[in-house]
Amino acid sequence: MAAPARRARTVLTEALRQARRDANLTGTTLATRLGVGWAQPKVSKIESGRQLPTVDEVRAWAKATSADTDKLLALHAHAMHEFESFRDSFEIDGGPDRHQEIHAAAERAATVINGFQPNIVHGLLQTPDYARALLRLPGGPGDHGATHDEIDRIVAARMRRAAILYEPGRRIAVLIGEAALYNRVGSTKIMDEQREQIARLATASTHATIGIIPFRSFPVLAQHGWDQRDRIVTLETTAGDLEIADPAEVDQYAHWAALLLRTSKTGRAAAELCRTSMQNEVGGLN
């Protein structure tokens, strides 16, 4: 199933692809028929959803394939509305990095911060290169039109957020599943630097507890990550952030965080898990 923020775009790309196939055209022959400014890679990007076509490009596509122009334009209008709605939430009053600044402000105001990610490295622990590679994956901001410069601003804002780990006066626990050490984001070099960063933070003189939940531990049926800042729990989704403020629900997430922390490896034990994951990759186990 398409992600919530991409369903209309997926329908459009499937219709464009089918129009080409119905016309018995390859991507290369369609590009040739479309003429100046077109090439097979552009056709491929549009059909894979990596590039949203303009109205004029949809008209040209329909003409070249003898498809129903009005139908394709209607699908394009839905995709544009979906895309613009995402951008509106993504660029809240000040650009894509504003989202990170909002999180940072909430963290500075909080006295209790719990963060958990089962399969990726939590944002507060990420290196710049890991964060950049992660954000450029399908499903991330790059998949919704963010430029390289915009992603770099998000990364910079995320690095500024990490300063909270060194500030006193809060109870902070940042937890990740051991799977995050093995799920490769970017290159082997990026992953090695990320593991070293986690090991360093786990044993550094920060004011946060950095924990890794080992594969053999399964204390909570956690199918997603979350962040708790005092009495608000935030779940990031492709359709935007979901905030939970119901006291009973927040207490439940706080309880889950306590269970995860209890079974997690911290300090030198966490650093050892990082080193083991690096050795396993070198040894061909990953």
ZALUM-690820 format. One record per residue (C-alpha): residue number from 1; x, y, z. Coordinates in steps of 0.001 Angstrom, whole numbers. Last residue first. Layout:
N
{n = NUM xx = X yy = Y zz = Z};
...
***
This chain:
286
{n = 286 xx = 25642 yy = -8635 zz = 7907};
{n = 285 xx = 27593 yy = -11668 zz = 9064};
{n = 284 xx = 30435 yy = -11049 zz = 6620};
{n = 283 xx = 33262 yy = -10886 zz = 9133};
{n = 282 xx = 33679 yy = -7162 zz = 8606};
{n = 281 xx = 29961 yy = -6755 zz = 9288};
{n = 280 xx = 30201 yy = -8886 zz = 12388};
{n = 279 xx = 33175 yy = -6882 zz = 13639};
{n = 278 xx = 31256 yy = -3626 zz = 13330};
{n = 277 xx = 28243 yy = -5133 zz = 15105};
{n = 276 xx = 30504 yy = -6364 zz = 17897};
{n = 275 xx = 31985 yy = -2892 zz = 18361};
{n = 274 xx = 28533 yy = -1355 zz = 18725};
{n = 273 xx = 27432 yy = -4088 zz = 21136};
{n = 272 xx = 30591 yy = -3396 zz = 23161};
{n = 271 xx = 29725 yy = 304 zz = 23362};
{n = 270 xx = 26329 yy = -635 zz = 24770};
{n = 269 xx = 27989 yy = -2815 zz = 27426};
{n = 268 xx = 30422 yy = 17 zz = 28212};
{n = 267 xx = 27585 yy = 2380 zz = 29072};
{n = 266 xx = 24107 yy = 959 zz = 28517};
{n = 265 xx = 22607 yy = -2349 zz = 27426};
{n = 264 xx = 18824 yy = -2295 zz = 27472};
{n = 263 xx = 16525 yy = -4580 zz = 29469};
{n = 262 xx = 15491 yy = -2011 zz = 32087};
{n = 261 xx = 15466 yy = 801 zz = 29534};
{n = 260 xx = 12906 yy = -1049 zz = 27427};
{n = 259 xx = 10667 yy = -1646 zz = 30436};
{n = 258 xx = 10950 yy = 2017 zz = 31500};
{n = 257 xx = 10160 yy = 3166 zz = 27959};
{n = 256 xx = 7078 yy = 939 zz = 27940};
{n = 255 xx = 5896 yy = 2472 zz = 31194};
{n = 254 xx = 6374 yy = 5987 zz = 29807};
{n = 253 xx = 4410 yy = 4951 zz = 26719};
{n = 252 xx = 1557 yy = 3698 zz = 28909};
{n = 251 xx = 1634 yy = 6814 zz = 31058};
{n = 250 xx = 1262 yy = 8912 zz = 27894};
{n = 249 xx = -1779 yy = 6864 zz = 26869};
{n = 248 xx = -3405 yy = 7254 zz = 30282};
{n = 247 xx = -2695 yy = 10992 zz = 30350};
{n = 246 xx = -4156 yy = 11625 zz = 26856};
{n = 245 xx = -1611 yy = 13918 zz = 25179};
{n = 244 xx = -669 yy = 11964 zz = 22059};
{n = 243 xx = 803 yy = 13835 zz = 19092};
{n = 242 xx = 830 yy = 12323 zz = 15601};
{n = 241 xx = 3403 yy = 13985 zz = 13377};
{n = 240 xx = 2882 yy = 14177 zz = 9629};
{n = 239 xx = 1473 yy = 11961 zz = 6874};
{n = 238 xx = 4686 yy = 9949 zz = 6550};
{n = 237 xx = 4479 yy = 9278 zz = 10284};
{n = 236 xx = 6396 yy = 10566 zz = 13311};
{n = 235 xx = 4910 yy = 9581 zz = 16667};
{n = 234 xx = 5039 yy = 12204 zz = 19400};
{n = 233 xx = 4225 yy = 11642 zz = 23077};
{n = 232 xx = 3336 yy = 14684 zz = 25204};
{n = 231 xx = 3372 yy = 14746 zz = 29023};
{n = 230 xx = 7089 yy = 15474 zz = 29552};
{n = 229 xx = 8672 yy = 15136 zz = 26114};
{n = 228 xx = 8090 yy = 11582 zz = 24929};
{n = 227 xx = 9448 yy = 10536 zz = 21558};
{n = 226 xx = 8270 yy = 7503 zz = 19621};
{n = 225 xx = 9384 yy = 4543 zz = 17558};
{n = 224 xx = 7150 yy = 1972 zz = 15954};
{n = 223 xx = 6136 yy = -1658 zz = 16291};
{n = 222 xx = 6824 yy = -1901 zz = 20001};
{n = 221 xx = 5513 yy = -5146 zz = 21486};
{n = 220 xx = 7495 yy = -4566 zz = 24675};
{n = 219 xx = 10070 yy = -6589 zz = 26632};
{n = 218 xx = 11700 yy = -8321 zz = 23670};
{n = 217 xx = 15332 yy = -8946 zz = 24589};
{n = 216 xx = 17432 yy = -11391 zz = 22578};
{n = 215 xx = 18109 yy = -8833 zz = 19845};
{n = 214 xx = 19633 yy = -6502 zz = 22404};
{n = 213 xx = 17925 yy = -3204 zz = 23386};
{n = 212 xx = 20573 yy = -500 zz = 23102};
{n = 211 xx = 20636 yy = 2300 zz = 25678};
{n = 210 xx = 21992 yy = 5833 zz = 25895};
{n = 209 xx = 21265 yy = 7416 zz = 29267};
{n = 208 xx = 21517 yy = 11175 zz = 29087};
{n = 207 xx = 23331 yy = 13873 zz = 31054};
{n = 206 xx = 26496 yy = 13342 zz = 29020};
{n = 205 xx = 29859 yy = 12295 zz = 30391};
{n = 204 xx = 30652 yy = 9886 zz = 27588};
{n = 203 xx = 30326 yy = 6078 zz = 27612};
{n = 202 xx = 27078 yy = 5723 zz = 25655};
{n = 201 xx = 27906 yy = 8828 zz = 23605};
{n = 200 xx = 31186 yy = 7311 zz = 22393};
{n = 199 xx = 29623 yy = 3953 zz = 21576};
{n = 198 xx = 26820 yy = 5708 zz = 19690};
{n = 197 xx = 29314 yy = 7798 zz = 17715};
{n = 196 xx = 31449 yy = 4760 zz = 16934};
{n = 195 xx = 28360 yy = 3002 zz = 15571};
{n = 194 xx = 27602 yy = 6016 zz = 13379};
{n = 193 xx = 31172 yy = 6206 zz = 12079};
{n = 192 xx = 31028 yy = 2508 zz = 11186};
{n = 191 xx = 27649 yy = 2979 zz = 9488};
{n = 190 xx = 28884 yy = 5897 zz = 7386};
{n = 189 xx = 31978 yy = 3915 zz = 6385};
{n = 188 xx = 29847 yy = 911 zz = 5428};
{n = 187 xx = 27899 yy = 3211 zz = 3110};
{n = 186 xx = 24449 yy = 4762 zz = 3360};
{n = 185 xx = 22012 yy = 3427 zz = 5926};
{n = 184 xx = 22706 yy = -198 zz = 6728};
{n = 183 xx = 20293 yy = -1846 zz = 9142};
{n = 182 xx = 22855 yy = -3529 zz = 11405};
{n = 181 xx = 23302 yy = -1107 zz = 14309};
{n = 180 xx = 19614 yy = -140 zz = 14139};
{n = 179 xx = 18732 yy = -3818 zz = 14649};
{n = 178 xx = 20146 yy = -3528 zz = 18179};
{n = 177 xx = 17004 yy = -1568 zz = 19024};
{n = 176 xx = 17468 yy = 2051 zz = 20027};
{n = 175 xx = 16998 yy = 3967 zz = 23261};
{n = 174 xx = 17525 yy = 7594 zz = 24256};
{n = 173 xx = 16825 yy = 8237 zz = 27938};
{n = 172 xx = 16867 yy = 11779 zz = 29323};
{n = 171 xx = 16029 yy = 12988 zz = 32809};
{n = 170 xx = 16593 yy = 16729 zz = 32715};
{n = 169 xx = 18413 yy = 19427 zz = 34677};
{n = 168 xx = 21792 yy = 19236 zz = 33005};
{n = 167 xx = 22573 yy = 19923 zz = 29319};
{n = 166 xx = 24893 yy = 17536 zz = 27478};
{n = 165 xx = 22250 yy = 15453 zz = 25713};
{n = 164 xx = 20386 yy = 18658 zz = 24785};
{n = 163 xx = 23234 yy = 19472 zz = 22375};
{n = 162 xx = 21713 yy = 16849 zz = 20038};
{n = 161 xx = 19151 yy = 19388 zz = 18829};
{n = 160 xx = 21905 yy = 21364 zz = 17083};
{n = 159 xx = 22798 yy = 18268 zz = 15059};
{n = 158 xx = 19150 yy = 17923 zz = 13990};
{n = 157 xx = 19101 yy = 21558 zz = 12858};
{n = 156 xx = 22192 yy = 20971 zz = 10720};
{n = 155 xx = 20655 yy = 17815 zz = 9231};
{n = 154 xx = 17424 yy = 19644 zz = 8393};
{n = 153 xx = 19461 yy = 22415 zz = 6770};
{n = 152 xx = 21365 yy = 19824 zz = 4713};
{n = 151 xx = 18045 yy = 18347 zz = 3602};
{n = 150 xx = 16942 yy = 21766 zz = 2402};
{n = 149 xx = 20209 yy = 22226 zz = 504};
{n = 148 xx = 19838 yy = 18826 zz = -1188};
{n = 147 xx = 16320 yy = 19792 zz = -2258};
{n = 146 xx = 13114 yy = 18575 zz = -591};
{n = 145 xx = 10574 yy = 17333 zz = -3151};
{n = 144 xx = 8613 yy = 14690 zz = -1298};
{n = 143 xx = 11029 yy = 11789 zz = -1682};
{n = 142 xx = 13825 yy = 14026 zz = -432};
{n = 141 xx = 11783 yy = 14527 zz = 2736};
{n = 140 xx = 11939 yy = 10800 zz = 3539};
{n = 139 xx = 9797 yy = 7946 zz = 2215};
{n = 138 xx = 12464 yy = 6850 zz = -253};
{n = 137 xx = 15866 yy = 7453 zz = 1388};
{n = 136 xx = 17425 yy = 10916 zz = 1288};
{n = 135 xx = 16677 yy = 11608 zz = 4936};
{n = 134 xx = 18595 yy = 8500 zz = 5996};
{n = 133 xx = 21708 yy = 9389 zz = 3983};
{n = 132 xx = 21773 yy = 12897 zz = 5467};
{n = 131 xx = 21196 yy = 11638 zz = 9002};
{n = 130 xx = 23974 yy = 9054 zz = 8656};
{n = 129 xx = 26363 yy = 11673 zz = 7254};
{n = 128 xx = 25560 yy = 14178 zz = 10009};
{n = 127 xx = 26002 yy = 11597 zz = 12786};
{n = 126 xx = 22834 yy = 10465 zz = 14523};
{n = 125 xx = 22369 yy = 10115 zz = 18270};
{n = 124 xx = 19627 yy = 12715 zz = 18832};
{n = 123 xx = 17848 yy = 11505 zz = 15681};
{n = 122 xx = 17441 yy = 7947 zz = 16964};
{n = 121 xx = 19337 yy = 5320 zz = 15003};
{n = 120 xx = 17044 yy = 3128 zz = 12934};
{n = 119 xx = 15139 yy = -105 zz = 13590};
{n = 118 xx = 13536 yy = 18 zz = 17053};
{n = 117 xx = 13599 yy = 3791 zz = 17695};
{n = 116 xx = 12961 yy = 5115 zz = 21193};
{n = 115 xx = 13163 yy = 8547 zz = 22798};
{n = 114 xx = 12304 yy = 9494 zz = 26362};
{n = 113 xx = 12697 yy = 13079 zz = 27538};
{n = 112 xx = 11662 yy = 14258 zz = 31012};
{n = 111 xx = 12326 yy = 17838 zz = 32163};
{n = 110 xx = 10953 yy = 19401 zz = 28995};
{n = 109 xx = 11248 yy = 23004 zz = 27784};
{n = 108 xx = 14509 yy = 22401 zz = 25916};
{n = 107 xx = 13009 yy = 19287 zz = 24341};
{n = 106 xx = 9922 yy = 21122 zz = 23088};
{n = 105 xx = 12133 yy = 23845 zz = 21592};
{n = 104 xx = 14276 yy = 21232 zz = 19856};
{n = 103 xx = 11217 yy = 19503 zz = 18381};
{n = 102 xx = 10010 yy = 22820 zz = 16977};
{n = 101 xx = 13510 yy = 23514 zz = 15638};
{n = 100 xx = 13507 yy = 20155 zz = 13849};
{n = 99 xx = 10258 yy = 20999 zz = 12045};
{n = 98 xx = 11677 yy = 24429 zz = 11204};
{n = 97 xx = 14482 yy = 22735 zz = 9268};
{n = 96 xx = 12107 yy = 22252 zz = 6331};
{n = 95 xx = 11496 yy = 25956 zz = 5893};
{n = 94 xx = 10281 yy = 28856 zz = 8009};
{n = 93 xx = 6629 yy = 28822 zz = 8873};
{n = 92 xx = 5877 yy = 25076 zz = 8784};
{n = 91 xx = 7783 yy = 23667 zz = 5814};
{n = 90 xx = 6823 yy = 20008 zz = 6180};
{n = 89 xx = 3181 yy = 20636 zz = 7018};
{n = 88 xx = 2751 yy = 22881 zz = 3987};
{n = 87 xx = 4979 yy = 20626 zz = 1896};
{n = 86 xx = 2740 yy = 17636 zz = 2670};
{n = 85 xx = -379 yy = 19547 zz = 1687};
{n = 84 xx = 1383 yy = 20699 zz = -1493};
{n = 83 xx = 2198 yy = 17112 zz = -2447};
{n = 82 xx = -1330 yy = 15840 zz = -1819};
{n = 81 xx = -2820 yy = 18722 zz = -3794};
{n = 80 xx = -323 yy = 18096 zz = -6591};
{n = 79 xx = -1197 yy = 14391 zz = -6681};
{n = 78 xx = -4932 yy = 15160 zz = -6835};
{n = 77 xx = -4360 yy = 17619 zz = -9695};
{n = 76 xx = -2221 yy = 15044 zz = -11515};
{n = 75 xx = -5020 yy = 12482 zz = -11298};
{n = 74 xx = -7402 yy = 15010 zz = -12848};
{n = 73 xx = -4829 yy = 15828 zz = -15545};
{n = 72 xx = -4481 yy = 12128 zz = -16379};
{n = 71 xx = -8236 yy = 11714 zz = -16722};
{n = 70 xx = -8610 yy = 14882 zz = -18815};
{n = 69 xx = -5839 yy = 13800 zz = -21191};
{n = 68 xx = -7263 yy = 10333 zz = -21905};
{n = 67 xx = -4297 yy = 8523 zz = -23461};
{n = 66 xx = -3079 yy = 8751 zz = -27061};
{n = 65 xx = 425 yy = 7862 zz = -25813};
{n = 64 xx = 2256 yy = 10951 zz = -27100};
{n = 63 xx = -773 yy = 13203 zz = -26449};
{n = 62 xx = -1177 yy = 11963 zz = -22882};
{n = 61 xx = 2537 yy = 12404 zz = -22164};
{n = 60 xx = 2495 yy = 15919 zz = -23619};
{n = 59 xx = -488 yy = 16873 zz = -21449};
{n = 58 xx = 1220 yy = 15370 zz = -18379};
{n = 57 xx = 4382 yy = 17335 zz = -19182};
{n = 56 xx = 2382 yy = 20558 zz = -19542};
{n = 55 xx = 744 yy = 19996 zz = -16155};
{n = 54 xx = 4159 yy = 19433 zz = -14563};
{n = 53 xx = 5551 yy = 16017 zz = -13706};
{n = 52 xx = 6377 yy = 14899 zz = -10149};
{n = 51 xx = 9816 yy = 13285 zz = -10041};
{n = 50 xx = 10778 yy = 10283 zz = -7925};
{n = 49 xx = 7372 yy = 8697 zz = -8494};
{n = 48 xx = 8781 yy = 5638 zz = -10264};
{n = 47 xx = 7028 yy = 6537 zz = -13529};
{n = 46 xx = 8287 yy = 10134 zz = -13350};
{n = 45 xx = 11860 yy = 9096 zz = -12611};
{n = 44 xx = 11819 yy = 6492 zz = -15394};
{n = 43 xx = 10553 yy = 8985 zz = -17981};
{n = 42 xx = 13305 yy = 11376 zz = -16889};
{n = 41 xx = 15930 yy = 8617 zz = -17164};
{n = 40 xx = 14668 yy = 7773 zz = -20715};
{n = 39 xx = 15219 yy = 11310 zz = -22000};
{n = 38 xx = 13039 yy = 14376 zz = -22480};
{n = 37 xx = 13972 yy = 18018 zz = -22809};
{n = 36 xx = 13427 yy = 18108 zz = -26548};
{n = 35 xx = 11181 yy = 15351 zz = -27948};
{n = 34 xx = 8164 yy = 13564 zz = -26511};
{n = 33 xx = 8496 yy = 10861 zz = -29188};
{n = 32 xx = 12112 yy = 10213 zz = -28253};
{n = 31 xx = 11199 yy = 9994 zz = -24561};
{n = 30 xx = 8407 yy = 7545 zz = -25414};
{n = 29 xx = 10838 yy = 5427 zz = -27437};
{n = 28 xx = 13272 yy = 5298 zz = -24530};
{n = 27 xx = 10664 yy = 4439 zz = -21910};
{n = 26 xx = 9364 yy = 1676 zz = -24127};
{n = 25 xx = 6181 yy = 2207 zz = -26094};
{n = 24 xx = 3372 yy = -244 zz = -26824};
{n = 23 xx = 732 yy = 2547 zz = -26521};
{n = 22 xx = -981 yy = 568 zz = -23760};
{n = 21 xx = 2415 yy = 348 zz = -22039};
{n = 20 xx = 2892 yy = 4102 zz = -22094};
{n = 19 xx = -618 yy = 4694 zz = -20747};
{n = 18 xx = -13 yy = 2072 zz = -18055};
{n = 17 xx = 3061 yy = 3920 zz = -16843};
{n = 16 xx = 1182 yy = 7205 zz = -16731};
{n = 15 xx = -1701 yy = 5604 zz = -14819};
{n = 14 xx = 689 yy = 3952 zz = -12344};
{n = 13 xx = 2472 yy = 7260 zz = -11821};
{n = 12 xx = -814 yy = 9038 zz = -11121};
{n = 11 xx = -2071 yy = 6408 zz = -8659};
{n = 10 xx = 1268 yy = 6524 zz = -6836};
{n = 9 xx = 1123 yy = 10313 zz = -6657};
{n = 8 xx = -2349 yy = 10100 zz = -5112};
{n = 7 xx = -1160 yy = 7609 zz = -2495};
{n = 6 xx = 2022 yy = 9443 zz = -1589};
{n = 5 xx = 1484 yy = 11129 zz = 1789};
{n = 4 xx = -355 yy = 8132 zz = 3271};
{n = 3 xx = 2348 yy = 5674 zz = 2120};
{n = 2 xx = 1261 yy = 3495 zz = -784};
{n = 1 xx = 0 yy = 0 zz = 0};
***
